Amino acid sequence: MNRVRRVGILGGTFDPPHMGHLILAEEARDQLGLDMVLFVPAGDPPHKRDRRLSPIEHRLMMVSLAIADNPVFYLSRVDADRPGPHYTVDMVRIIRDQFPPEVELYFLMGFDSLADLPNWYKPEELVAMCQLVALTRFDVELDWDYLESRLPGIRERVRILDMPELELASHVIQERVRNGRTIRYQVPPAVEAYIQKHCLYRVSVSAAVEPSLTSTGSE
């Protein structure tokens, strides 16, 4: 790869990773001219402690399988290999230290996450460290006046990207698996095969085994 100048960061639980994640990352790469996109699986996100996640090693493997055919997509274990709870600002700070100062970081997030950003942990530090990239959603409206009142100057730190509207969600895919329904074309074939091989999502989330390791996430 040529010299890296722009790096995208896509965090999430990825339980499982689906085609929406891949399309989102590829659209960001194309529209922003990113040299690489880091997929950062979350293990102990503070805002989802009421949910039981699949063990982190399963989710790391599924992400690895999902992105295997794209040479500019990379799996990051930045949070998988350290204890939680994991806050986005800490994850981005670690990644910032892994690249030269001139490399630009772009944190990919949905409109819903941007709308809630003032309630995150140390959001002003996150805004200062990277460019925020908000991905449009038809069902979310932004109150820029409110965001500016809480985080002055944020409007200049946000790039808005138009994305294909895909109604895909990991929790819905889990439910389809539990009900014996098809998830073909919703997740990459290798991910579907992995889910079947390891019997993931066959029981309800409330009855699932506690994850054996921890990993990243947004607030």
C-alpha positions in Angstrom: 0.0 0.0 0.0 1.1 3.6 -0.7 1.8 5.9 2.2 -1.2 6.0 4.5 -2.7 9.5 4.8 -6.3 8.9 5.7 -7.6 6.2 8.1 -11.2 5.4 8.8 -12.4 3.9 12.1 -15.6 1.9 12.3 -16.4 0.6 15.8 -19.3 -1.6 16.8 -20.3 -4.9 18.4 -20.4 -6.7 15.0 -22.6 -9.4 16.5 -22.7 -10.3 13.6 -21.0 -8.1 11.0 -23.4 -7.7 8.1 -23.5 -6.3 4.6 -24.6 -2.9 5.9 -21.3 -2.5 7.8 -19.3 -3.4 4.6 -21.3 -1.0 2.4 -20.9 1.8 4.9 -17.2 1.3 5.2 -16.7 1.1 1.4 -18.8 4.2 0.7 -16.8 6.1 3.3 -13.5 4.8 1.7 -14.7 5.9 -1.7 -16.2 9.3 -0.8 -13.4 10.3 1.6 -10.4 8.8 -0.3 -9.5 6.7 2.8 -6.3 4.6 2.5 -7.6 2.1 5.1 -10.6 1.4 7.3 -10.1 -0.2 10.7 -12.9 -2.4 12.0 -12.8 -2.3 15.8 -15.1 -4.8 17.5 -16.5 -3.8 20.9 -16.4 -6.0 23.9 -17.5 -4.0 26.9 -19.3 -0.9 25.6 -20.7 1.1 28.5 -23.9 1.9 26.8 -24.7 -1.8 26.1 -24.1 -3.4 29.5 -27.7 -4.6 29.6 -27.0 -6.8 26.6 -25.0 -10.1 26.5 -22.7 -10.2 23.5 -21.2 -13.2 21.8 -17.6 -13.9 23.0 -15.2 -11.5 21.5 -13.1 -14.1 19.7 -16.2 -15.2 17.8 -16.9 -11.6 16.7 -13.2 -11.0 15.8 -13.2 -14.0 13.6 -16.5 -13.0 11.9 -15.1 -9.6 11.2 -11.9 -11.1 9.8 -13.9 -13.3 7.5 -16.2 -10.5 6.4 -13.4 -8.2 5.3 -11.0 -10.8 4.0 -11.5 -9.9 0.3 -11.0 -6.1 0.7 -7.3 -5.1 0.9 -7.9 -1.8 2.6 -10.1 -3.2 5.4 -8.3 -4.2 8.5 -9.3 -5.8 11.8 -8.1 -3.9 14.9 -7.8 -5.7 18.3 -7.2 -2.3 20.0 -9.9 -3.0 22.6 -10.0 -6.8 22.5 -6.6 -7.0 24.1 -7.2 -4.6 27.0 -9.6 -4.6 29.9 -12.8 -2.6 29.8 -14.9 -0.6 30.0 -14.1 0.7 26.6 -14.8 4.3 25.7 -14.5 5.5 22.1 -12.2 8.4 23.1 -9.7 6.0 24.6 -9.8 3.7 21.6 -9.2 6.6 19.2 -6.4 7.9 21.3 -4.6 4.5 21.1 -5.1 4.4 17.3 -3.9 8.0 17.0 -0.6 7.0 18.7 -0.2 4.1 16.2 0.2 6.5 13.2 2.4 9.5 12.4 0.9 12.9 13.3 0.2 13.8 9.7 -2.2 10.9 9.2 -5.8 12.1 9.4 -8.3 10.0 11.3 -12.0 9.7 10.4 -14.4 8.3 12.9 -17.5 6.8 11.2 -20.7 7.1 13.1 -24.5 7.2 12.5 -26.7 10.3 12.8 -28.2 8.8 16.0 -24.7 8.5 17.6 -23.9 12.1 16.5 -27.1 13.4 18.0 -26.2 11.7 21.3 -22.5 12.7 21.2 -22.7 15.3 24.1 -23.6 12.5 26.4 -20.5 10.4 25.5 -17.4 10.2 27.7 -15.1 13.1 27.0 -16.7 14.0 23.7 -14.7 17.2 23.3 -11.5 15.2 23.3 -12.8 12.9 20.6 -13.8 15.8 18.4 -10.3 17.3 18.8 -8.6 14.1 17.8 -10.3 13.1 14.6 -12.7 14.2 11.9 -16.3 12.9 12.6 -18.1 11.3 9.7 -21.8 11.1 10.1 -23.8 8.7 8.0 -27.3 9.9 7.0 -30.3 8.1 8.3 -33.8 8.9 7.1 -35.4 8.5 10.6 -33.0 10.8 12.5 -32.9 14.6 12.5 -30.0 16.6 13.9 -30.3 19.6 16.2 -27.2 21.5 15.2 -28.0 24.4 17.6 -28.0 21.9 20.5 -24.8 20.2 19.4 -23.1 23.6 19.0 -24.2 24.7 22.5 -22.7 21.6 24.0 -19.7 21.2 21.8 -18.8 24.5 20.3 -17.2 24.2 16.8 -18.5 20.7 16.2 -20.2 21.6 12.9 -16.8 22.3 11.4 -15.5 18.8 12.5 -18.3 16.8 11.0 -18.5 15.5 7.4 -21.9 14.3 6.3 -22.0 11.4 3.8 -25.0 10.1 1.9 -25.4 6.3 2.3 -27.7 3.7 0.8 -30.6 3.1 3.2 -30.4 -0.5 4.2 -32.7 -1.9 6.9 -30.1 -4.3 8.4 -29.4 -4.7 12.1 -27.4 -7.3 13.9 -30.1 -8.0 16.5 -32.6 -8.7 13.7 -30.2 -11.1 12.1 -29.8 -12.9 15.5 -33.5 -13.2 15.7 -33.8 -14.6 12.2 -31.2 -17.2 13.1 -33.1 -18.2 16.2 -36.3 -18.5 14.2 -34.6 -20.7 11.5 -35.0 -18.0 8.8 -32.5 -17.3 6.1 -29.8 -14.6 6.5 -28.4 -15.2 3.0 -27.3 -11.9 1.4 -27.6 -10.1 4.7 -24.2 -11.3 5.9 -21.2 -12.4 3.8 -21.3 -16.2 3.0 -18.2 -16.9 5.2 -19.9 -15.2 8.1 -23.1 -17.2 7.6 -21.1 -20.4 7.5 -19.3 -19.5 10.7 -22.6 -18.8 12.5 -23.9 -22.2 11.4 -20.7 -24.0 12.3 -20.6 -22.6 15.8 -24.3 -22.5 16.4 -24.3 -18.8 17.3 -27.6 -17.1 18.2 -29.5 -20.4 18.6 -30.6 -19.4 22.1 -32.0 -16.1 23.3 -29.5 -13.4 24.2 -30.7 -13.5 27.8 -29.7 -17.2 28.1 -26.4 -16.8 26.3 -23.1 -17.5 28.1 -21.3 -14.5 29.4 -18.5 -13.4 26.9 -15.1 -14.8 27.8 -13.1 -11.8 26.8 -13.8 -8.1 26.4 -13.3 -5.7 23.6 -14.5 -1.4 21.9 -17.6 0.6 21.5 -19.3 3.9 21.4 -21.0 5.3 24.4 
